[in-house]
Amino acid sequence: KKKPTSKKYTAKTTASEDEYTRLLKKLNLEENASEGQIKKAFRLLVKEHHPDAHGAGGVVLDADGKVDQKFEELRKTYDRIMEIRKSWFGAR
């Protein structure tokens, strides 16, 4: 079965090892982390940065007094890691 050659397809599903490693580092993981380790690290970080965990309407401020976007960044990072793993190793 041939893969579509559109830019959208290749940009979304093809990832370099550098991108994968960079994403794992955002979750404080090494490049040889298992899927279970990735999920565990994600859950711990999300729990720490979840807006509801901080009261005051869920608004979390960073050091500069701006709204902390860490929770959303973590979710996007995890989704991308899982997307890459699926394209590399197939659905599990």
Residue pairs with C-beta under 8 A, 6 or more apart in sequence:
3 9
3 10
12 83
13 83
13 87
14 87
15 80
15 83
15 84
15 87
15 88
17 31
19 84
20 31
20 81
20 84
21 31
23 77
23 80
23 81
23 84
24 30
24 31
24 33
24 38
24 81
26 73
26 74
26 77
27 33
27 38
27 41
27 42
27 45
27 74
27 77
27 78
27 81
28 41
28 45
29 37
29 38
29 41
33 41
35 85
35 92
38 78
38 81
38 82
42 74
42 78
45 74
46 71
46 74
46 75
47 53
49 60
49 68
49 70
49 71
49 74
50 71
51 58
51 59
51 60
51 71
52 58
54 60
59 67
60 67
60 68
60 70
60 71
61 67
61 68
62 68
62 70
86 92
